């Protein structure tokens, strides 16, 4: 589930100019579908920091320190199937168990156990809406 990018070979999109036009492209926010945006934004704000904001149109967002905005869009259907994209949240080596415990206290559900492979360590969880994310460390 963990998709690692070698940092030394990664070129941020903000520095890329795929069209040769001088255009800069930056990640503004990550939008996540939710049946309960107000509940989900509070989970992520408690986990990552930042103040949850409820919008009158059913959307909600948080801007955690050091992250792009996480925005939660109201949708009528429940999540079905595996995410096609997930967040990898880096923690200091040895801190994955504490991060899993904290996220679980806030409403996350661990999926399986700690995995150690040639890329490092990771633990998969789901947020209160069932969206997968991972705590990772080298």
C-alpha positions in Angstrom: 0.0 0.0 0.0 2.9 2.3 0.6 4.1 4.1 -2.6 7.6 5.5 -1.9 9.2 8.2 -4.0 13.0 8.5 -3.9 13.4 12.0 -2.6 16.7 12.6 -4.6 14.9 11.9 -7.9 11.6 13.6 -7.2 11.0 16.9 -8.9 8.1 18.8 -7.3 5.4 19.7 -9.8 5.7 23.3 -8.7 9.2 23.4 -10.4 8.1 21.5 -13.4 7.0 23.2 -16.6 5.5 20.4 -18.7 4.2 22.8 -21.4 7.2 25.0 -21.8 5.0 28.0 -21.0 6.6 29.3 -17.8 3.5 28.2 -15.9 3.9 27.0 -12.3 1.6 24.4 -11.0 1.1 24.0 -7.2 -0.9 21.6 -5.2 -3.6 23.7 -3.5 -5.6 21.1 -1.6 -6.5 17.4 -1.4 -10.3 16.8 -1.7 -11.8 13.8 0.0 -15.4 12.7 -0.6 -17.3 12.2 2.6 -20.8 11.5 3.8 -20.0 13.5 7.0 -17.5 16.3 6.2 -17.9 18.0 9.6 -17.0 14.8 11.4 -14.2 13.9 9.2 -12.5 17.3 9.2 -12.5 17.2 13.0 -10.7 13.8 12.9 -8.0 15.1 10.6 -7.6 18.4 12.4 -7.1 16.6 15.7 -4.6 14.2 14.1 -2.5 16.7 12.1 -3.3 20.1 13.7 -5.1 23.1 12.3 -8.6 24.5 12.9 -11.5 22.7 11.3 -13.8 24.9 9.2 -17.3 24.0 8.2 -18.7 25.7 5.1 -22.4 26.3 4.7 -22.5 24.3 1.4 -21.7 21.0 3.3 -18.0 21.2 2.6 -15.4 21.4 5.4 -11.6 21.9 5.4 -8.5 22.1 7.6 -5.1 23.5 6.8 -2.7 21.4 8.9 0.7 23.0 9.5 3.1 21.9 6.8 0.4 20.3 4.7 -1.8 21.4 1.8 -5.4 21.9 2.8 -7.5 18.8 3.3 -11.0 19.5 2.0 -14.0 17.3 2.6 -16.7 17.3 0.0 -20.2 16.1 0.9 -21.3 13.2 -1.3 -24.5 11.0 -0.9 -22.9 7.6 -1.3 -20.8 5.7 1.2 -17.2 4.8 0.3 -17.0 1.6 -1.7 -13.8 -0.3 -2.4 -10.2 0.5 -2.0 -8.8 4.1 -2.3 -7.1 4.9 -5.6 -4.9 7.4 -3.6 -3.9 7.5 0.0 -1.9 9.7 2.3 1.5 8.5 3.7 2.2 10.4 6.9 5.8 10.3 8.0 6.6 9.9 11.7 10.0 9.6 13.4 11.5 6.1 13.5 10.0 4.1 16.3 7.0 6.4 16.6 4.6 4.4 14.4 3.0 2.6 17.4 2.3 5.8 19.2 0.9 7.4 16.1 -1.4 4.4 15.5 -2.6 4.6 19.1 -3.3 8.3 18.9 -5.2 7.9 15.5 -7.2 5.0 17.0 -8.2 7.2 20.0 -9.5 9.7 17.5 -11.6 7.2 15.5 -9.2 5.6 13.0 -9.1 1.8 12.5 -5.8 0.0 12.1 -5.6 -2.5 9.2 -3.3 -5.3 9.9 -0.1 -4.7 11.8 3.2 -3.0 11.3 4.9 -3.9 8.1 8.7 -3.8 7.7 10.2 -4.2 4.3 13.2 -3.0 2.2 11.6 0.5 2.0 11.1 1.0 5.7 8.2 0.6 8.1 4.5 1.4 7.6 1.1 0.7 9.2 -2.2 1.0 7.3 -5.2 2.6 9.0 -8.6 3.9 7.9 -10.1 7.2 8.9 -13.7 7.3 10.3 -15.1 7.3 6.7 -13.0 4.3 5.7 -10.3 6.1 3.7 -7.0 4.4 3.9 -3.8 6.2 5.1 -0.4 5.0 6.3 2.0 6.0 9.0 5.5 5.5 7.6 9.1 5.8 8.7 12.5 4.8 7.4 
